[in-house]
Amino acid sequence: MRAARQTCSGLRVIVLAFLSTTSFEAQNTPSVRKLVYKVAPKYPHELKQNAIGGVVRLSISISSNGSVGKISPIGGNPILVDAATLAVRQWKYVPSDHPTTTEVQLDFIPSQQ
């Protein structure tokens, strides 16, 4: 029983050390990169004609030279996700010393496009 308590205490220390390291890294993440060139997505004709809108959220990787690399959809209508991805792939950000990852949200509002 005593060995089990020591093992449990040891695990608590490891978990706490991991959590404090994770928290420290989260606090030291670089600020959001400034967008310097933005292409608006093309609203799919069928959706606009039928007044179907929505919100698309994407996770994007930005290389150190400012170009957009990997794009992963987080949510949204699949047709709107495709339109948003085509546009975001052309975006450019301010160069940095290292690559970053951020999330972007694009709103498709039929009456405004």
ChimeraX commands (.cxc) that place a marker at each C-alpha (Angstrom):
marker #1 position 0.00,0.00,0.00 radius 0.5
marker #1 position 2.85,2.35,0.86 radius 0.5
marker #1 position 4.46,1.79,-2.57 radius 0.5
marker #1 position 1.16,2.63,-4.27 radius 0.5
marker #1 position 0.96,5.92,-2.35 radius 0.5
marker #1 position 4.53,6.82,-3.33 radius 0.5
marker #1 position 3.79,6.00,-6.97 radius 0.5
marker #1 position 0.62,8.11,-6.82 radius 0.5
marker #1 position 2.56,11.02,-5.27 radius 0.5
marker #1 position 5.21,10.69,-7.96 radius 0.5
marker #1 position 2.57,10.82,-10.68 radius 0.5
marker #1 position 1.05,13.94,-9.13 radius 0.5
marker #1 position 4.45,15.66,-9.28 radius 0.5
marker #1 position 4.90,14.67,-12.93 radius 0.5
marker #1 position 1.39,15.84,-13.85 radius 0.5
marker #1 position 1.84,19.14,-12.01 radius 0.5
marker #1 position 5.22,19.69,-13.67 radius 0.5
marker #1 position 3.65,19.00,-17.07 radius 0.5
marker #1 position 0.75,21.36,-16.40 radius 0.5
marker #1 position 3.00,24.18,-15.23 radius 0.5
marker #1 position 5.23,23.74,-18.31 radius 0.5
marker #1 position 2.20,23.74,-20.59 radius 0.5
marker #1 position 0.83,26.88,-18.95 radius 0.5
marker #1 position 4.19,28.62,-19.31 radius 0.5
marker #1 position 4.37,27.78,-23.02 radius 0.5
marker #1 position 0.82,29.03,-23.59 radius 0.5
marker #1 position 1.67,32.37,-21.99 radius 0.5
marker #1 position 4.75,32.80,-24.17 radius 0.5
marker #1 position 3.13,32.20,-27.55 radius 0.5
marker #1 position 3.92,34.91,-30.08 radius 0.5
marker #1 position 1.36,37.57,-30.84 radius 0.5
marker #1 position -0.91,37.24,-33.85 radius 0.5
marker #1 position 0.83,37.88,-37.16 radius 0.5
marker #1 position -0.35,40.89,-39.13 radius 0.5
marker #1 position -2.20,40.13,-42.34 radius 0.5
marker #1 position -0.76,42.19,-45.22 radius 0.5
marker #1 position -2.60,40.73,-48.24 radius 0.5
marker #1 position -6.11,39.32,-48.16 radius 0.5
marker #1 position -8.23,37.76,-50.90 radius 0.5
marker #1 position -11.98,37.70,-50.29 radius 0.5
marker #1 position -13.62,34.30,-50.82 radius 0.5
marker #1 position -15.92,33.84,-53.81 radius 0.5
marker #1 position -19.42,33.24,-52.55 radius 0.5
marker #1 position -20.74,30.05,-54.20 radius 0.5
marker #1 position -23.52,31.14,-56.58 radius 0.5
marker #1 position -25.99,28.42,-55.55 radius 0.5
marker #1 position -25.70,29.27,-51.88 radius 0.5
marker #1 position -25.92,33.01,-52.40 radius 0.5
marker #1 position -28.92,32.61,-54.72 radius 0.5
marker #1 position -30.72,30.60,-52.03 radius 0.5
marker #1 position -29.64,32.98,-49.24 radius 0.5
marker #1 position -27.58,30.30,-47.51 radius 0.5
marker #1 position -24.82,31.77,-45.40 radius 0.5
marker #1 position -22.69,30.66,-42.54 radius 0.5
marker #1 position -19.45,30.92,-40.68 radius 0.5
marker #1 position -16.28,29.05,-41.60 radius 0.5
marker #1 position -13.49,28.56,-39.09 radius 0.5
marker #1 position -10.06,27.43,-40.25 radius 0.5
marker #1 position -6.81,26.62,-38.50 radius 0.5
marker #1 position -3.92,27.86,-40.63 radius 0.5
marker #1 position -0.16,27.43,-40.50 radius 0.5
marker #1 position 1.83,30.47,-41.52 radius 0.5
marker #1 position 5.42,29.94,-42.65 radius 0.5
marker #1 position 8.22,32.21,-41.53 radius 0.5
marker #1 position 8.10,34.01,-44.91 radius 0.5
marker #1 position 4.42,34.87,-44.34 radius 0.5
marker #1 position 2.74,32.49,-46.76 radius 0.5
marker #1 position -0.12,30.23,-45.69 radius 0.5
marker #1 position 0.72,26.54,-45.58 radius 0.5
marker #1 position -1.50,23.86,-44.09 radius 0.5
marker #1 position -5.18,24.74,-43.75 radius 0.5
marker #1 position -7.45,22.60,-41.56 radius 0.5
marker #1 position -11.19,23.23,-41.36 radius 0.5
marker #1 position -12.60,23.55,-37.85 radius 0.5
marker #1 position -16.21,24.07,-38.84 radius 0.5
marker #1 position -18.65,25.31,-41.43 radius 0.5
marker #1 position -20.67,24.27,-44.46 radius 0.5
marker #1 position -18.34,22.12,-46.62 radius 0.5
marker #1 position -19.06,24.19,-49.75 radius 0.5
marker #1 position -18.24,27.40,-47.88 radius 0.5
marker #1 position -15.13,25.75,-46.40 radius 0.5
marker #1 position -13.87,25.08,-49.93 radius 0.5
marker #1 position -14.44,28.70,-50.97 radius 0.5
marker #1 position -12.78,30.00,-47.81 radius 0.5
marker #1 position -9.79,27.66,-48.20 radius 0.5
marker #1 position -9.17,28.80,-51.79 radius 0.5
marker #1 position -9.11,32.43,-50.65 radius 0.5
marker #1 position -7.06,31.98,-47.46 radius 0.5
marker #1 position -4.40,30.00,-49.33 radius 0.5
marker #1 position -3.58,33.29,-51.15 radius 0.5
marker #1 position -3.27,35.41,-47.99 radius 0.5
marker #1 position 0.10,36.81,-46.95 radius 0.5
marker #1 position 1.29,37.71,-43.47 radius 0.5
marker #1 position 4.23,39.72,-42.14 radius 0.5
marker #1 position 7.39,37.57,-42.13 radius 0.5
marker #1 position 8.60,36.26,-38.78 radius 0.5
marker #1 position 11.54,34.36,-37.31 radius 0.5
marker #1 position 9.43,31.24,-36.98 radius 0.5
marker #1 position 6.24,29.66,-38.34 radius 0.5
marker #1 position 2.99,30.17,-36.44 radius 0.5
marker #1 position -0.47,28.69,-36.33 radius 0.5
marker #1 position -3.67,30.67,-35.89 radius 0.5
marker #1 position -7.40,30.38,-36.39 radius 0.5
marker #1 position -9.40,32.55,-38.78 radius 0.5
marker #1 position -13.12,33.00,-39.17 radius 0.5
marker #1 position -14.85,33.98,-42.40 radius 0.5
marker #1 position -18.49,35.05,-42.40 radius 0.5
marker #1 position -20.59,34.37,-45.48 radius 0.5
marker #1 position -23.59,36.71,-45.38 radius 0.5
marker #1 position -25.76,36.48,-48.54 radius 0.5
marker #1 position -27.10,40.03,-48.32 radius 0.5
marker #1 position -23.62,41.57,-48.10 radius 0.5
marker #1 position -21.81,39.80,-50.93 radius 0.5
marker link #1:1,2 radius 0.2
marker link #1:2,3 radius 0.2
marker link #1:3,4 radius 0.2
marker link #1:4,5 radius 0.2
marker link #1:5,6 radius 0.2
marker link #1:6,7 radius 0.2
marker link #1:7,8 radius 0.2
marker link #1:8,9 radius 0.2
marker link #1:9,10 radius 0.2
marker link #1:10,11 radius 0.2
marker link #1:11,12 radius 0.2
marker link #1:12,13 radius 0.2
marker link #1:13,14 radius 0.2
marker link #1:14,15 radius 0.2
marker link #1:15,16 radius 0.2
marker link #1:16,17 radius 0.2
marker link #1:17,18 radius 0.2
marker link #1:18,19 radius 0.2
marker link #1:19,20 radius 0.2
marker link #1:20,21 radius 0.2
marker link #1:21,22 radius 0.2
marker link #1:22,23 radius 0.2
marker link #1:23,24 radius 0.2
marker link #1:24,25 radius 0.2
marker link #1:25,26 radius 0.2
marker link #1:26,27 radius 0.2
marker link #1:27,28 radius 0.2
marker link #1:28,29 radius 0.2
marker link #1:29,30 radius 0.2
marker link #1:30,31 radius 0.2
marker link #1:31,32 radius 0.2
marker link #1:32,33 radius 0.2
marker link #1:33,34 radius 0.2
marker link #1:34,35 radius 0.2
marker link #1:35,36 radius 0.2
marker link #1:36,37 radius 0.2
marker link #1:37,38 radius 0.2
marker link #1:38,39 radius 0.2
marker link #1:39,40 radius 0.2
marker link #1:40,41 radius 0.2
marker link #1:41,42 radius 0.2
marker link #1:42,43 radius 0.2
marker link #1:43,44 radius 0.2
marker link #1:44,45 radius 0.2
marker link #1:45,46 radius 0.2
marker link #1:46,47 radius 0.2
marker link #1:47,48 radius 0.2
marker link #1:48,49 radius 0.2
marker link #1:49,50 radius 0.2
marker link #1:50,51 radius 0.2
marker link #1:51,52 radius 0.2
marker link #1:52,53 radius 0.2
marker link #1:53,54 radius 0.2
marker link #1:54,55 radius 0.2
marker link #1:55,56 radius 0.2
marker link #1:56,57 radius 0.2
marker link #1:57,58 radius 0.2
marker link #1:58,59 radius 0.2
marker link #1:59,60 radius 0.2
marker link #1:60,61 radius 0.2
marker link #1:61,62 radius 0.2
marker link #1:62,63 radius 0.2
marker link #1:63,64 radius 0.2
marker link #1:64,65 radius 0.2
marker link #1:65,66 radius 0.2
marker link #1:66,67 radius 0.2
marker link #1:67,68 radius 0.2
marker link #1:68,69 radius 0.2
marker link #1:69,70 radius 0.2
marker link #1:70,71 radius 0.2
marker link #1:71,72 radius 0.2
marker link #1:72,73 radius 0.2
marker link #1:73,74 radius 0.2
marker link #1:74,75 radius 0.2
marker link #1:75,76 radius 0.2
marker link #1:76,77 radius 0.2
marker link #1:77,78 radius 0.2
marker link #1:78,79 radius 0.2
marker link #1:79,80 radius 0.2
marker link #1:80,81 radius 0.2
marker link #1:81,82 radius 0.2
marker link #1:82,83 radius 0.2
marker link #1:83,84 radius 0.2
marker link #1:84,85 radius 0.2
marker link #1:85,86 radius 0.2
marker link #1:86,87 radius 0.2
marker link #1:87,88 radius 0.2
marker link #1:88,89 radius 0.2
marker link #1:89,90 radius 0.2
marker link #1:90,91 radius 0.2
marker link #1:91,92 radius 0.2
marker link #1:92,93 radius 0.2
marker link #1:93,94 radius 0.2
marker link #1:94,95 radius 0.2
marker link #1:95,96 radius 0.2
marker link #1:96,97 radius 0.2
marker link #1:97,98 radius 0.2
marker link #1:98,99 radius 0.2
marker link #1:99,100 radius 0.2
marker link #1:100,101 radius 0.2
marker link #1:101,102 radius 0.2
marker link #1:102,103 radius 0.2
marker link #1:103,104 radius 0.2
marker link #1:104,105 radius 0.2
marker link #1:105,106 radius 0.2
marker link #1:106,107 radius 0.2
marker link #1:107,108 radius 0.2
marker link #1:108,109 radius 0.2
marker link #1:109,110 radius 0.2
marker link #1:110,111 radius 0.2
marker link #1:111,112 radius 0.2
marker link #1:112,113 radius 0.2
view
